Amino acid sequence: VHGQDALKQLAEAESVVDLVLADVVMPEMGGVALVHAMRQRDWQMPVVLMSGHPLDSEITALAEYGVFTWLPKPVPLAQLAQALADALPLRPDGAPAGDPG
């Protein structure tokens, strides 16, 4: 899925999306542009970005847009799982938002 497709899917399922995981470099619309478009639509779910290029100089600005973190590729599975778990908001009952429980 590229950024434009992600926007369409978010528009259709915004209320059931707890988190967005995106690559910085995608066809048609990259991850940074996707985040900007999401915030323009007032979609506030956390975002985790992945990139094969360092984003250290941009991470502070991206954090202001709600990017929870960025992960350098290739991402070890355990690191990805931990970042996603850390980024997921908690429901009022204290369970992770993605937990159907």
Secondary structure, DSSP 8 states (H G I E B T S, - for coil): --HHHHHHHHHHHGGG---EEEESS-SSS-HHHHHHHHHHTT----EEEEESS--TTTHHHHHHTTEEEEEESS--HHHHHHHHHHHS-B-TTSSBTT---
